[in-house]
Amino acid sequence: MVRIRGQIGAWPVDLTVELDAQDWAQLAQHVTLEKAVAPAVAAAPVANDALWQTTLELLRHAGQVDGPQLLGQLAALAGGEAAGKRLLVRLRHCAKVRVETGADAPIYHWVG
């Protein structure tokens, strides 16, 4: 789920968009991330927090996802495989997520 708040002229805008895991993956295929020339120090935690919240929403909407599929989705969202792997590691230590050993790959389950 993505919430967009702001204003268009004098009119307030409060929009909520719900996407399932497949929608997020499809959207991520069309998004390219550009490196900032001089990123602001204060902006980094906000961006990381937004990415983390998106990661949690992705798994919550899916319910459960196998590791390789989730890595592909997270790599697309985060802008690279290394960043996707860091998010997987963070998910392993999240209290809202249970990781089960599957036959061929780990399975990530949302337990809320």
Residue pairs with C-beta under 8 A, 6 or more apart in sequence:
1 16
1 17
1 18
1 19
1 57
1 61
2 16
2 17
2 19
2 54
3 14
3 15
3 16
3 17
4 13
4 14
4 15
4 16
4 17
5 12
5 13
5 14
5 15
6 12
6 13
7 13
18 61
19 27
19 61
20 61
20 62
21 58
21 59
21 61
21 62
21 65
21 73
24 54
24 58
24 61
24 73
24 77
25 72
25 73
25 76
28 73
28 76
28 77
29 76
31 76
33 79
51 77
51 78
51 87
52 87
52 90
54 77
55 74
55 77
55 87
55 90
55 91
56 94
56 96
58 70
58 73
58 74
58 77
59 65
59 70
59 91
59 97
59 108
59 110
60 96
60 110
60 112
62 110
63 109
63 110
64 107
64 108
64 109
64 110
65 73
65 107
65 108
66 102
66 104
66 105
66 106
66 107
66 108
67 88
67 102
67 105
67 106
67 107
67 108
68 105
70 88
70 91
70 108
71 81
71 84
71 85
71 88
72 84
73 84
74 83
74 84
74 87
74 88
75 81
75 83
75 84
75 85
76 84
77 84
78 84
78 86
78 87
88 108
91 97
91 99
91 108
92 99
96 110
96 111
96 112
97 108
97 109
97 110
97 111
98 108
98 109
98 111
99 106
99 107
99 108
99 109
100 106
100 107
100 109
101 107
